[in-house]
Amino acid sequence: MFRLGRSTLSNLNIRSIQEMMARSSHLKHSPDFHDKYGNAVLASGISFCIVSWFVYITQIGVEWNLSPVGRVIPKTWKHH
């Protein structure tokens, strides 16, 4: 196994890797779908999720501001 790895690394030329990287960096980069529409798709997805959760939470009957002020009636004082 060690001999196989050593022979593979010796056949792999560092210069050829550098030349491949140099060639690929000079290619003209044309915008693809993600460059054109990536931010718009991301923003619309986030807004859809927020609106969906808001509608879901309001439709299941969650009561907001669960403060007992105004709903708690004090009990009458008991004299012993």
C-alpha positions in Angstrom: 0.0 0.0 0.0 2.9 2.4 0.9 4.6 1.6 -2.4 1.4 2.3 -4.4 1.0 5.7 -2.7 4.6 6.6 -3.2 4.5 5.7 -6.9 1.2 7.7 -7.4 2.7 10.7 -5.7 5.9 10.5 -7.8 3.9 10.3 -11.0 1.9 13.3 -10.0 3.7 16.3 -11.2 3.4 19.5 -9.1 4.0 21.6 -12.2 1.2 20.0 -14.1 -1.2 20.9 -11.2 0.0 24.5 -11.2 -0.5 24.7 -15.0 -4.0 23.3 -14.8 -4.9 25.9 -12.2 -3.4 28.7 -14.3 -5.4 27.5 -17.3 -8.6 27.3 -15.5 -8.2 30.7 -13.9 -7.9 32.4 -17.3 -11.2 31.1 -18.5 -13.9 33.6 -19.1 -16.5 33.4 -16.3 -20.0 33.8 -17.6 -22.7 34.3 -15.0 -24.8 31.2 -14.4 -28.3 30.9 -12.8 -26.9 31.4 -9.2 -25.1 34.5 -10.2 -28.1 36.0 -11.8 -30.9 34.9 -9.5 -29.3 33.6 -6.4 -30.0 36.5 -4.0 -33.6 36.9 -5.3 -34.4 33.2 -4.8 -32.8 33.3 -1.4 -34.8 36.4 -0.3 -38.1 35.1 -1.7 -37.5 31.8 0.1 -36.8 33.5 3.4 -39.9 35.7 3.0 -42.1 32.7 2.1 -40.9 30.9 5.2 -41.5 33.8 7.5 -45.0 34.5 6.1 -45.9 30.8 6.2 -44.9 30.5 9.9 -46.7 33.7 10.7 -49.9 32.5 9.1 -49.6 29.0 10.7 -49.0 30.5 14.2 -51.9 32.9 13.9 -54.3 30.3 12.6 -53.7 27.7 15.4 -54.9 30.2 18.0 -51.8 31.2 19.9 -52.7 34.0 22.2 -50.1 36.7 22.3 -49.3 38.7 25.4 -50.3 36.1 27.9 -50.3 38.6 30.8 -52.7 37.8 33.6 -53.3 41.6 34.3 -57.0 42.3 34.0 -58.0 38.6 34.0 -57.1 37.6 37.5 -59.8 38.3 40.0 -58.6 38.6 43.6 -60.2 36.2 46.1 -62.2 37.6 49.0 -60.3 37.9 52.3 -61.2 35.2 54.8 -61.4 36.2 58.5 -60.8 33.4 61.0 
